[in-house]
Amino acid sequence: MSEGDRTDRLVARVLRADLGECRVGHQIVVVEEAQSTNDLAWEAAGRGAAEGFVVFAERQTAGRGQYGRRWESAPYKGLWFSVLLRPAITLAQSPQLTSLLAGAVSATIQQETGVPALIKLPNDIYLAGRKVAGILVEGRTEADGSYVAVAGIGVNVNHAIEDFPAELQTTAGSLAMASGRSLQRGALAVALLRKLETDLSHFHAGVVARNR
């Protein structure tokens, strides 16, 4: 497998500058390698990080998917990141977050590629019949009864078919494969975070309205 274009690196200060004022991405960390960005986000939560903390990894060695499946994370080829969330919901209501995030990621991918995106419930996104993205929401209830979640998002951006393990080459795909062109990962990351900001703001407003 190739290691991707190392010149297309994610730079935290550039992502922050491009985002401007926001809650999602108010603090961004980019690491070269991690076992799982979800683990790093949970560590940040334990240190008291505010909602909207985001961590990207250029490569994951033990990325997690739904039902404990391994998520393949080819270096410099995709976006592998986690967002810390503290919504005013209960653990039982957490599937709402997965639906919201899948919708946001799907809409952004379709907008950026021009290719119709399909959500395979609850958390997978397909282009041209191949899986290109997935979401994993892990949540827990804190000692004070509040709910905290980490949303892990993986998007295959510039993979070619040979960048996937042999066992995934008939089912996995990428945005580049579906659209026929490479995408700039930093621009896509900013587009995703902006969409998450908008949709999560609407979600929070709806929760507040229902709890009045």
Protein Blocks (a to p, Z undefined) as FASTA:
>chain_A
ZZbjfklccdfklmmmmnmpafehpaccddfbdfblklmmmmmmmnopaehiacddfbdf
bbccehhiacdddehkbccddddddddbdfklmmmmmmmmmmmmmmmmmmmnopacdddd
fkbcceehiafbdcdddddddfkopacddddddddfklcfklpcfklmmmgccfklmnop
acdfklmmmmmmmmmmmmmmmmmmmmmmmmZZ
